[in-house]
């Protein structure tokens, strides 16, 4: 059985809105491949966003956790995972249907990507935002 994969370019899309849209559709059985995830954005004050991630990084102990990833791909996957019922079989299967890539792999150069303007994902309500790449650099990622 051939599966239809929806390719989304995450450049300039709000992370929370994108992940909630993808989570709902993945629970319905759709397959997603999300590219350019490091170009997606968090809206809000830059100092508050960095303070929140500093708090996540400093809580717990280095040996016992909680462990917080530093790559853009893993940060987005964690946001997406929290929007799914990941402790159930249905939620785990939905999470497996979603692939996330940093940048654009060579196999996606010719393929058409969709825009999510109809899903109210790309609207930036204010001019204060931080790219996910800046957050990963702040956390010490590459």
N, C-alpha and C positions, 0 to 999 in steps of 0.2 A: 504494500500500500504506500503510495507516494504522499508525503506530507507537504502541505503548503507552509512555507516559512515566511514570516513577515519580517522584513529588514527595516530597522529604524535607525536613522542618523540622529544621535543624541546631541548634536551641536546646538547650543543655545536653548536647550530644553530644561525645564525645572525638574530637578531630581525627584522630589516628592510626588508631583503630578504624573511624571513619566512612570515611576515605579508603581503607583496605585493603578494606573491604566493597564500596564503590562500584567500586574498580578491578577486583576479581574479577568482579563482575557485569557491568561494562562490557565486559570481555574476552569474556564469553559472549554479548554482543549486546544488552544491555538499555540503555535510554535513561534518563538521570537529569536532574532539575532540582532543585538544592539551594538552599533559601531560608534566610534568617536566618543566614548563615555567620559573621557577626561575633559571634554569641552562642555559638558553639562554644567548647570549652575545651581547654587544654593542662593535663595533670596534672603536678604536681611543684612544686618550690620556685620561688617567683617570682623570686628573685635569680638562680638558675641558668638559668632560661629567658631572662631578660633578658640575662644575660652571654653566652649562646650566640648570641642575635640581634645583640648588640653586636659579637661576634667576626665574624659573617657580614658585617655592615655595614662593618667596618674592614679586611677583608682585600682585597688587590688594590689597584688604582689607580682613580680616578674615570673615567679615559679608556679603560682596557682591561678593566675588570670584575674579577671577576664582579659582575653587577648584581643586586641583591636588591630585589624589589618591596616597597612599603610598604602596599599596600591589602590588606584582609582577603581579598578575592576572589582576588587574585593569589598571596598566600601559600598559600592552600589549594590552588590549582591547581598550584603548584610541588610541594607535598607529594604531591598525587595523581599528578603526572607522574612523580615518582621511584619510584612503586610500579608503574608500567606499563613495558613494554618499548617506550619511546617512540621508539627508533631504528628500529623495524620498522613496516611498514605496518599491521599488526594493532594495535599499540600506539597509533599516531597516530589510527587510526579510532576506537579505544575512547575516546581523550581527546576527540575531537570529539563523541562521544555524551553528554558530560557538560556541563551548563550550571550555572553558579554565580551566585547573586544575593545582593547585600547588602540586607538587609531583605526585605519581602514586596511584590513587584510587584502592581499592581491586578488583573491577570488571575488571580492565585492566591487571591484572597480567598474565592471560592465553592468552589474545588476542595478535595478532601479530601487531606490529607497523611498519610503513613504514619509509624508509629513503628518504631524498630528495636530494640525490647527483646529480641526473639527472637534477634537477631544479636549480642547481647552488646556492643552499641555504647554504650548509654546508662548502663552501670554506672560510677559514679565510685568507684574503689577506695579513695580517701582524700579528705580534706577540703582538701588543698592543690591549688589549681588557679588558672589565669590565663585570662581570656577573651581571645579573639583580638583583640577591639577594644582591649584594654589593650596588647597587643603592637604593634598598628599605631600607636597613639598614641605609644608609646615610640620607634618607628622614625621618627616624624615624619609619619605618614600622617594622613588626615582622618577 
